Amino acid sequence: MLALVELSNSTFYYQLKSLQKPDKHADLKELVSQVYHKEKGLYGYRRVTLAIKNQGILVNKKVVERLMADQGLRAVVRPKKYRSYRGEIGRIAENLLERNFIAQRPNQKWVTDVTEFKVAQQKLYLSPVMDLYNSEIVAYEIARRPGYELVGNMLEKALSSLGKEPKLVIHSDQGWHYQQRQYREKLEQRGVKQSMSRKGNCLDNAAMESFFGTLKSEFFYLKRFESIEELTTGLDEYIRYYNHDRIKLRLNGLSPVDYRAQAAS
């Protein structure tokens, strides 16, 4: 048979012997699978590697990447987002952020936006604000209509967490909510500077775009919601998970809240 397939005896027995060897990565493969399924498929190989390292186990990310590929384990894909631009119906602010998404301290740079969900032929809107220092969702508001109250209530919650003279910049796109006089006046009253993306340039608010992509791919598109109330409860639970439990590569394998606490200690 070997002669018919033009395979030498040595090659055949080498491959046979290799197949009979125990898998040296068997335990790691099982651990990788456990982490992946525990996080419901939300982690790619980089964060799976960090999660394993956080258990005190040294592991190479390339090995984890290969083991995940061997088992067909892939992180979920991210979707597109809702747009709230209606043209210039108020005042447009200068782009102070200029795609510099790195903050040296808490409450130095915030980003915000609005996204839309559809469930059972109904819509739900989420307005969060994120601190670029640790990617923590500082405050958020959920509503069935995308009226100004959606953003105004979020802003009230967020500003209530600030001390005096915050020296803060809050960045958004040119959505109509952020052009409103009452929105701008609230920022001025607290000494917060307003910044806006250029028209039609989503990269200017890429940090917020990334959060919405993560939220929808890791939460919304993985479940079937029967009602707006069920989705609202789920959003509350996911944002808490995102802030307190979900580790990030940029934060050295810590969650946003843990990173802030560690820096303050």
N, C-alpha and C positions, 0 to 999 in steps of 0.2 A: 504493500500500500504506500509506503514511503517513497518507493521508486516511482510509482505512478504519479504522485503529486510532486515529484522532484524535491523532496525534503530529506536532508541528511539525518542520520541517526542521532548525531550529537545535538543538532538543533531541536529535534523532537523531544529528546529526554531532558534537555535544559528547560524547555518550556513546561514540560510535565512536572519537573521538580519545582519550578517556580510557582506553579499553581497549587502545589501541595504545601507550600510554606505557610505558616500562620500569618495573618494580616497584622503587621506591626502597628497599624493605626486603628485597629478595631475599637479600642476603648475611646479614642478621640473621635472616631466617626460617630459612635453612639452619643457622645457628649454634644457634638455639633448638632446632631439631629434633635436632641433634647432641648437645646437652647433655641433652635430655629422654631420648633413647634410650640414651645412655651411662649414665645413672642408672636405666635400665630402668623409666622411667615413674614413678619415686618422687618426683620434684620437681614441685611446683606452680609457678605463674608467679613467685611471690616468690623461691623458691630458685633457679629457673632464672636470674632476673635477677641474683641475687647471684653465681652461678657465672660468669656472663658478665662481671660487673664485676671479679671476681677475676682475670680475664684481661687487665685493664687497658682494657676497653672500656666507655665510658659508654653507658648505655641506660636508657630509661624503663620502669618496671614495667608501666604501662598498655599500652605498645606491645607488650611481651612477652606480656601477657595476651591481647591481641587476636590476635597472630600464632599463639599456641597454640590459641586458639579456632578460627581459620581452618583450622588443620591437624587439628583434632579431637584435640588432645593434652591429656589430663586426668590428674591424679594419681589414684592408686588410693584406694578408700574404706576406712574403718576399721571393724573388727568389734567385737563385745562380748567380755567376758572371763569367766574362771573365778572363782567365789566360794568362799572357804574358811571362811565363818562357820558355826559350829556352836552358837551360843549362848554364854552365859557359863560356861565350864568352868575358868576360872582368874581371874587378876586383870586388870581393865580399867584402862588408864592414862588419864590426863587428856589432852585434845587440846591439846598445847602449841603445835603448829604453827599451828592456826587459819587454814588456807588461805593462809598467808604463805609462798609458794614462792620467795621471793627470799633468797639467801644472799650475804653480803658477802665471804666468804672460803671456801677449801676446807675440808671437814670441819667445817662448822658445822651443816648440816642434811642429813640423809640420809632417803630414802624407800625403802620396800621393799614387796613383795607377791609372790604366787605366781600363775602362769598355767599353763594346761593346753593340750596339743596332742594331737590324735588322728591316728594314722598306721597304716594296715594293721591296723585293729581293735585297736590298742594305744594306750596313753596315755604321754605324756612330760610332765614338769613342770619348770618353770624358776622359780628363785628368785633374782632380782637385787636389788642395792641401788644406788641412784643418788644421786650428790652433786648437790644442787640448785644449787650454785655454778656448775657448767658442764654439768650434765646427763650427766656421765660415769658409766658403769656401773663402780662401784668393784670389785665382786666379784659372782660369781654361782655357782649350783650347779644342775646338771641331774640329774634322777633319774626312774626309772620309777614310783616310788611317792611319794605326797605325805606321807610320814612326817616326823617331826620332824627327822630327819637332813638332809633337804633344806634346811631353814632353818638348822639348827644349823651345818652345814658352811659355808654361805654366810656366816654371821655370823663364824665363826672366820677365814675368809679376809679379810673386810672389816676386822675389828678388828686383824688383824696388820699392816695398813698404817698404823695410827695411832701417833702419838708419845705421850708422857706428857701427862696432863691435857688431853684433846682438846677439852673444852667443846663437846660434840656432842649433838645431838638426833636420834634415829632414829624416824621416823614410819611407821606401818603402819595397816591396817584392824584390825578386831577378830577376825581369823582365829585359829583355835585354836592355831596354832603360836606366835603372839606372846603368848599368855596363859600359856604354860608356865613353870613355875618355873625350869627350867634356862636358858631364854632370858633371863628377867629377871635372873637371877643373873649371867650373863655381862656384861650391860650394866652392872650395878651394880659389878662388879669392875673395869671399865675406866672408871668414872665417866661413862658415857654415859646421858643421860636418855631415857626412853621416852615416846613420844607415840602416841596412837591416834585414828583417825577415830571420829566418832559412828556408832552402829549404823545400817546401811542407808543411809549417806550417802556415795556414791562421790566426790562433789565434794571431800570432805575429803582425798582422796589423788589428786587429779586429775593430778598430775605423773607418777605411776607408771602411772595409767590411760592417759595419753597415750603413754607409751613402749610399753606393750603393744599399743596400737592401731597405732602406727607399725611395730613389729616384725612384727605379723601381716599388715598390709596391704602392707608393702614386701617381705616375705620369705616368710612361710609360705603365704599364699594365692596367690602367684604361681607356685609350683612344685608339682610332683607328687613326693612322697617315697615311695620303695618300702620303706623300713625305718626303724626307730627310730635305727639307727646313722647312716644318711644324714642324718636330721634333726638329730641331735646335732652332727655335723660342720658342718652348715649354720648352726646356731645360734652355734657358736664363731666361724665366719667372719663372720656378720652383726654380732655384738656388737663384734668387732674393727673392722669397717668403721664401725659407728655411733660408736665412740669416736674413731677416728683419721682418718676420711675424710669422713664425712657432715657437711656444713655446716649450721649452724642460724642462723635469722634473729636470734634473741635474742643470739647470740654474734658478731654483726657479720660473718657469713659465714665463721666459722671452725668447725672441728670441736671437740668438747669437749677433746681432748688439746692441740690447738694453742692453744686459748684459755687453758687453764691454763698452758701453757709461756710464752705471750706475757705473761701477767700476772705471772709469776715473774721474767721477765727485766728 
